[in-house]
Amino acid sequence: MEPAQKDRTPFSDIDALSTQMSELVLDALTEMSRHPEIRRVRRAAYEALCPAAGQRLLDAGSGAGEVARLLAAQVGGTGEVLAVDHSSAVTAAAVGRHDDSNVRYLTGDVRTLDLPDDYVDGVWCERVLQHVEGADRAIAELVRVTRPGGRICLIDTDWDSLAFDGMPAGLGKVVLAHVSGHFTPQQADMGRTLRRRLVAAGLSGLTAIPVTCLFTSPASAAVVLPMVNPRVPEESWATPPGLRDEWLACVDAAGASGTFLAVLTIWVVAGTVPV
């Protein structure tokens, strides 16, 4: 994930975390990549980007490299995938998981990429811009490095869409108010603003797909939603004493009764760089 200044989520600056938290975040990235709902989001993004053999693609904010390696399988030996992440720890983890596909792992800031103009045929940027101060500057940089006619696919979360059922509504609102800007970035509306931002950047052929992720158990939700994950250390919660435990007890009770529900919309928006 790329750096942020406005928010203080654990993904904002992974290299600044304690060893325990860094390992937790790396594990979270891996678990999320395997989650059926995140895979459903990625299928929509894959169709929007439409990678092809021989292309050079950029995965901006590439995490542990799962998507980069999948894209490399599509571009083949004549193509290349540049996997760029701001975190050196995450990049090292990605290198450690490399599968000999045609992926080049780099560290860098999505707002100031060390790449030439018109260098790549397409861009994948997943759940990154919500953590970046200056998202439009980052989008302009992605446009700069993409050749005319190339495709840019942005995937990001609309945290304002997050909703729960099965627990006391009032308690959920209190918890979300405390964790906003901590577990969830202050740029909570990023997902639904992507289309507007690509229009402003001059892209054409826009597609915009809202993918509503459904979680019907606390265990499933905890992979993506830190506020229902009991493994997140208590000191990481920005809540008054006792509120975390009360909330998690209600989450457990809803799970035991089969009434737990959480929904979250992630947007997949793509467009073509003008010729």
C-alpha positions in Angstrom: 0.0 0.0 0.0 1.1 3.6 -0.6 1.8 6.2 2.1 -0.8 8.5 3.7 -0.5 11.6 5.7 -4.1 12.4 6.5 -5.1 9.1 8.1 -3.4 6.9 10.6 -4.5 3.4 9.5 -1.9 0.6 9.9 -1.6 0.6 6.1 -0.5 4.2 6.0 3.2 3.6 6.8 3.9 -0.1 7.3 7.6 0.4 7.7 7.0 2.6 10.8 5.0 -0.1 12.6 6.3 -2.3 15.4 7.4 -5.8 14.3 4.2 -7.3 15.7 2.0 -4.9 13.9 4.0 -5.2 10.7 3.6 -8.9 10.7 -0.1 -8.6 11.4 -0.5 -6.2 8.5 1.4 -8.5 6.1 -0.7 -11.5 7.3 -3.8 -9.4 6.7 -2.7 -8.6 3.1 -2.2 -12.3 2.4 -5.5 -13.3 4.0 -7.4 -10.6 2.1 -6.0 -11.8 -1.2 -7.5 -15.2 -0.5 -10.9 -14.0 0.6 -13.8 -14.9 -1.8 -15.2 -11.4 -1.8 -11.9 -9.7 -2.5 -11.4 -12.3 -5.3 -14.8 -11.3 -6.7 -13.7 -7.6 -6.7 -10.5 -8.6 -8.5 -12.3 -10.6 -11.1 -14.3 -7.4 -12.0 -11.1 -5.4 -12.1 -9.3 -8.0 -14.3 -12.2 -7.8 -16.8 -12.0 -4.0 -16.8 -8.2 -3.9 -17.3 -8.2 -6.8 -19.8 -4.5 -7.7 -19.7 -3.0 -9.2 -22.8 0.2 -11.0 -23.9 3.2 -8.9 -24.4 2.0 -5.9 -22.4 4.0 -4.0 -19.8 1.7 -3.4 -16.8 2.1 -1.5 -13.6 0.7 -2.7 -10.3 0.8 0.5 -8.2 0.7 -0.3 -4.5 1.3 -4.0 -5.2 1.5 -5.3 -1.6 2.9 -8.8 -1.4 2.6 -9.2 -5.2 -0.3 -11.6 -5.6 -2.0 -9.5 -8.3 1.3 -8.7 -10.0 2.1 -12.4 -10.4 -1.4 -13.1 -11.7 -1.0 -10.3 -14.3 2.4 -11.7 -15.2 0.8 -15.0 -16.1 -1.3 -13.1 -18.7 1.3 -10.9 -20.2 3.6 -13.9 -20.6 7.3 -14.1 -21.3 7.2 -11.2 -23.8 5.5 -8.9 -21.3 6.4 -7.5 -17.9 4.8 -6.4 -14.7 6.2 -3.7 -12.5 5.2 -4.2 -8.9 5.7 -0.9 -7.0 5.0 -0.5 -3.3 6.0 2.2 -0.9 6.9 -0.2 1.9 10.3 -1.8 1.8 9.1 -4.5 4.2 6.2 -5.4 2.0 8.4 -5.3 -1.1 10.8 -7.7 0.6 7.9 -10.0 1.4 6.8 -9.9 -2.2 10.3 -10.8 -3.4 10.4 -13.7 -1.0 7.2 -15.0 -2.6 8.3 -14.6 -6.2 7.5 -17.5 -8.5 9.9 -16.8 -11.3 7.3 -15.0 -13.4 8.2 -11.8 -15.3 7.6 -9.4 -12.3 10.0 -6.6 -11.3 9.6 -5.5 -7.7 10.3 -1.9 -6.9 9.8 0.5 -4.0 8.4 3.9 -4.8 5.7 6.5 -4.2 2.7 6.4 -6.5 2.7 10.2 -6.6 6.2 10.4 -7.9 7.0 7.3 -9.9 10.5 6.9 -11.2 9.3 5.8 -14.6 9.4 7.4 -18.1 6.3 8.9 -19.7 4.2 6.5 -21.7 6.1 3.5 -20.3 3.3 1.0 -19.5 0.4 -0.3 -21.4 -1.9 -0.5 -18.3 -2.2 0.2 -14.6 -3.8 -1.8 -11.7 -4.1 0.3 -8.5 -6.0 -1.5 -5.8 -7.1 0.0 -2.4 -4.3 2.4 -2.5 -5.7 5.9 -3.1 -7.7 5.9 0.1 -4.4 5.9 1.9 -2.8 8.7 -0.2 -2.8 12.4 0.5 -3.1 13.9 -3.0 -5.1 11.2 -4.8 -5.5 13.3 -7.9 -1.8 13.9 -8.1 -1.3 10.1 -7.9 -3.8 9.6 -10.7 -2.1 12.2 -12.9 1.1 10.3 -12.3 -0.5 7.0 -13.4 -1.8 8.7 -16.5 1.7 10.1 -17.2 3.4 6.7 -17.2 0.6 5.1 -19.3 0.8 5.2 -23.1 -2.0 6.8 -25.1 -4.7 4.2 -25.5 -3.6 2.3 -22.4 -6.0 1.3 -19.7 -6.0 2.4 -16.0 -8.0 0.4 -13.5 -8.6 1.8 -10.0 -10.1 -0.2 -7.2 -11.0 1.4 -3.9 -13.3 1.3 -0.9 -16.3 3.4 -0.1 -16.0 3.1 3.7 -19.1 5.2 4.2 -21.0 2.2 2.8 -20.0 0.0 5.7 -23.0 -1.3 7.6 -23.7 -4.0 10.2 -26.7 -5.9 11.3 -27.2 -8.3 14.2 -25.6 -6.0 16.8 -27.0 -3.0 18.6 -27.1 -0.2 15.9 -26.3 2.5 18.4 -23.2 0.7 19.6 -22.0 0.1 16.1 -22.3 3.8 15.3 -20.2 4.7 18.4 -17.5 2.2 17.5 -17.3 3.4 13.9 -17.1 7.0 15.0 -14.1 6.2 17.2 -12.2 4.1 14.6 -12.8 6.4 11.7 -9.5 7.7 10.5 -7.7 5.0 12.5 -9.0 1.6 11.2 -10.7 3.3 8.3 -9.0 6.2 6.4 -10.3 9.7 6.6 -10.7 9.6 2.8 -13.6 7.2 3.4 -15.4 8.1 0.2 -12.5 7.3 -2.2 -14.2 4.4 -3.9 -17.3 6.4 -5.1 -15.1 9.4 -6.2 -13.0 7.4 -8.6 -15.2 7.9 -11.6 -15.3 11.7 -11.1 -11.5 11.7 -10.7 -10.9 9.9 -13.9 -13.3 12.1 -15.8 -11.3 15.1 -14.5 -8.1 13.4 -15.6 -9.4 13.3 -19.2 -9.8 9.5 -19.5 -12.4 8.1 -21.9 -14.3 4.8 -22.2 -15.1 4.8 -18.5 -16.6 1.9 -16.7 -17.7 2.0 -13.0 -18.7 -1.1 -11.1 -19.8 -1.1 -7.5 -19.1 -4.5 -5.9 -20.9 -5.0 -2.6 -19.0 -7.4 -0.4 -21.1 -9.5 1.9 -19.8 -11.0 5.2 -22.2 -13.4 7.0 -19.8 -14.4 9.8 -17.4 -12.5 12.1 -14.5 -14.7 11.0 -15.2 -13.8 7.3 -15.6 -10.2 8.1 -12.5 -10.0 10.3 -10.3 -10.7 7.3 -11.3 -7.3 5.7 -12.7 -5.3 8.6 -10.3 -4.7 11.4 -13.0 -3.4 13.8 -14.4 -7.0 14.1 -11.0 -8.7 14.3 -10.2 -9.7 17.9 -6.5 -10.3 16.9 -5.9 -6.6 16.4 -4.1 -5.6 19.6 -6.2 -3.7 22.1 -3.7 -0.8 22.1 -4.4 -0.3 18.4 -8.1 0.5 19.1 -8.9 4.2 19.4 -11.9 3.5 21.7 -12.7 4.3 25.3 -12.0 1.6 27.9 -14.4 -1.3 27.7 -16.0 -0.3 24.4 -13.8 -2.7 22.3 -14.7 -5.6 24.5 -18.4 -4.8 24.6 -18.5 -4.5 20.8 -16.6 -7.7 20.2 -18.8 -9.5 22.6 -21.8 -8.4 20.6 -20.1 -9.5 17.4 -19.5 -12.9 18.8 -23.1 -13.2 20.0 -24.4 -12.3 16.6 -22.1 -14.9 15.0 -23.2 -17.6 17.4 -26.9 -16.8 16.7 -26.3 -16.7 12.9 -27.6 -13.1 12.7 -24.3 -11.3 12.0 -24.1 -9.3 8.7 -21.6 -6.8 7.3 -21.6 -5.2 3.9 -19.0 -3.0 2.2 -18.9 -1.6 -1.3 -15.7 -1.6 -3.2 -15.6 0.3 -6.6 -13.9 -0.8 -9.7 -13.4 2.1 -12.1 -11.4 2.0 -15.4 -10.7 4.3 -18.3 -8.6 4.8 -21.3 -5.8 7.3 -21.6 -6.6 9.7 -24.5 -4.7 9.2 -27.8 
